[in-house]
Amino acid sequence: MMFAVAAIALFASMILVMIRLFAGPTLYDRVIAVNVFGTYTVLFIGVVGFLAGRPDFLDIALLYAIINFVGTIAVLKYFRYRAIGDLRPLTRKEETGL
């Protein structure tokens, strides 16, 4: 019963994060929202795996957590430097596009 309530609460939180994702105002707010959504997804997979009696869902959740982390770092690095391998930071003018 308690895990079913936790699953419902996680799903409601995921909906709120999706609202934040689309409301955004900045790119970084949207990236953080995607990262939080990924974290809630990992928790949701774990809870659903427990409810279904499938402990192998935890392996899937851990794999998804690693992909979420690496993906977030890659996206932030790309938007900071405009290339994955470039180490030169953008100037304020390049960052805003003015």
Sequence and secondary structure as in RCSB ss.txt:
>XXXX:A:sequence
MMFAVAAIALFASMILVMIRLFAGPTLYDRVIAVNVFGTYTVLFIGVVGFLAGRPDFLDIALLYAIINFVGTIAV
LKYFRYRAIGDLRPLTRKEETGL
>XXXX:A:secstr
 HHHHHHHHHHHHHHHHHHHHHH SSHHHHHHHHHHHHHHHHHHHHHHHHHHT TTHHHHHHHHHHHHHHHHHHH
HHHHHHSSSS      HHHHHT 
